[in-house]
């Protein structure tokens, strides 16, 4: 096949053991500082999320809230948003017809520990990212793509545009590479 996909494996352990498949181009979407961890440079800071799920037996009108995602930006609220999965498309007929009375919700809380979700944008981290970016530009067989590899909060439309432009670059130049730097996409609306 032209594309090898591996899931549920540790890329770095596979790389260390020499078990990666041969590739002409690696698309890397993980944290850029993890990719270069062997260089001994400091780690970048990330925000993570903690999800507390609960089942609401019989919410009024069949739903816990009016929309799938409701944000709670107030300082006195201990979570940042609530997601109600019942609002998602492709639900079973039982859900669509109201036969399922309960609803599963998840309260999201921001954290500085856990799996990285968002970059922490400040001068110290941006200066450090620039050092990582310089290393990344020397990796001719690796394309660093996405929020964690670019150390940039992308809105969904920006993330899709970034991926499409990388593909356009492949068609135009034969190289899988970004057409522009992450900061050229604008600020996004993520954590400031």
C-alpha positions in Angstrom: 0.0 0.0 0.0 1.0 3.6 -0.5 0.1 4.7 3.1 0.9 2.8 6.2 -1.3 3.5 9.2 -0.6 2.3 12.7 -2.8 2.9 15.7 -2.5 2.0 19.4 1.2 2.0 19.3 3.9 4.4 20.7 5.6 6.1 17.8 8.7 6.8 19.8 9.0 3.3 21.1 8.6 2.0 17.6 11.2 4.5 16.3 13.6 3.5 19.1 13.2 -0.2 18.3 13.7 0.4 14.6 10.2 -1.0 13.8 8.8 1.9 11.8 7.7 1.0 8.3 9.8 2.6 5.5 8.3 5.9 4.4 9.0 8.7 2.0 7.1 11.2 4.1 5.9 11.0 7.7 2.9 13.2 8.7 3.5 14.0 12.4 0.6 15.5 14.3 1.8 15.1 17.9 3.5 17.6 20.2 6.6 18.9 18.4 8.6 18.9 21.6 8.0 15.2 22.1 9.3 14.5 18.6 12.6 16.2 19.5 12.8 15.1 23.1 16.2 13.5 22.6 17.6 17.0 21.9 17.5 17.8 25.6 15.5 21.1 25.1 12.9 22.1 27.6 9.3 21.0 27.2 6.6 23.3 25.9 3.6 24.0 28.1 0.2 22.6 27.2 -3.3 22.7 28.6 -5.2 19.5 29.0 -8.8 18.7 29.6 -10.5 16.5 32.2 -13.9 15.0 31.4 -16.4 14.2 34.1 -19.3 12.2 32.5 -22.7 11.7 34.2 -26.0 10.3 33.2 -29.1 12.5 33.7 -32.1 10.2 34.2 -34.9 12.2 32.8 -34.1 15.8 31.9 -36.9 18.2 31.2 -38.0 18.1 27.5 -35.7 15.1 26.9 -32.5 17.1 27.0 -30.2 18.5 29.7 -29.4 21.6 27.7 -30.6 23.4 24.5 -27.4 22.7 22.5 -24.7 20.1 22.2 -22.1 22.4 23.7 -22.7 25.1 26.2 -19.7 27.1 27.5 -19.4 28.5 31.0 -16.7 31.2 31.0 -17.4 32.5 34.5 -14.6 32.3 37.1 -17.0 31.0 39.7 -18.0 27.9 37.7 -15.7 24.9 38.2 -15.9 23.7 34.6 -15.5 25.3 31.2 -18.3 23.6 29.2 -20.9 20.9 29.2 -21.2 18.6 26.2 -24.5 16.6 25.7 -24.0 13.8 23.3 -27.7 13.2 22.7 -27.6 16.3 20.4 -25.1 14.8 18.0 -26.3 13.7 14.6 -26.6 10.0 13.6 -28.6 9.1 16.7 -30.6 5.9 16.8 -34.3 6.0 16.0 -35.1 5.4 19.7 -33.2 8.6 20.6 -34.8 10.6 17.7 -38.3 9.4 18.6 -37.9 10.3 22.3 -37.9 6.7 23.6 -34.5 7.2 25.3 -35.4 9.3 28.4 -32.0 9.9 29.9 -29.0 11.8 28.5 -25.2 11.5 28.9 -23.3 14.7 29.6 -19.7 15.5 30.1 -18.4 18.5 32.1 -15.0 19.7 30.8 -12.4 21.2 33.1 -9.1 22.7 32.0 -5.9 21.3 33.6 -2.2 21.7 33.3 -1.6 18.0 33.7 -2.7 15.2 31.3 -2.7 14.6 27.6 -1.9 17.8 25.7 -4.8 19.6 24.0 -3.9 23.2 23.7 -0.7 25.2 23.5 -0.1 27.8 26.2 0.6 31.0 24.2 3.2 33.2 25.9 6.5 34.7 24.9 8.6 32.0 26.6 6.8 29.2 24.9 6.7 31.0 21.5 10.5 31.6 21.6 11.0 27.9 22.5 8.6 26.8 19.8 10.7 28.7 17.2 13.7 26.6 18.2 11.7 23.5 17.7 10.4 24.8 14.4 13.9 25.4 13.1 14.7 21.7 13.9 11.5 20.7 12.2 12.4 22.5 9.0 15.5 20.3 8.8 13.5 17.1 8.8 13.0 16.7 5.0 11.0 13.5 5.4 8.6 14.7 8.1 5.6 17.1 7.7 4.6 18.6 11.0 0.8 19.3 10.9 -1.9 20.4 13.3 -2.3 22.1 16.6 0.3 20.2 18.6 2.9 19.9 15.9 2.5 23.6 15.0 2.1 24.7 18.7 -0.8 26.8 17.6 -4.5 26.8 18.5 -6.4 26.3 15.2 -10.1 26.8 14.9 -11.6 23.9 13.0 -11.8 25.8 9.8 -8.2 26.8 10.1 -7.2 23.2 10.8 -9.0 22.0 7.7 -7.5 24.8 5.6 -4.0 24.0 6.9 -4.4 20.3 5.9 -5.8 21.3 2.4 -3.0 23.7 1.8 -0.5 21.1 2.7 -2.1 18.8 0.1 -2.1 21.6 -2.4 1.6 22.1 -1.8 2.1 18.4 -2.5 0.3 18.7 -5.8 2.1 21.9 -6.8 5.7 21.1 -5.6 5.8 17.4 -5.0 6.6 18.2 -1.3 4.3 17.6 1.6 4.8 20.9 3.5 2.9 23.8 4.9 2.3 26.7 2.5 2.5 29.2 5.4 3.5 29.5 9.0 1.0 28.7 11.7 0.8 32.4 12.9 -0.3 33.4 9.4 -3.7 31.7 10.1 -4.6 34.4 12.7 -5.2 34.1 16.4 -8.0 31.5 16.5 -10.5 31.7 19.3 -8.9 29.2 21.7 -7.3 29.7 25.0 -5.4 33.0 25.2 
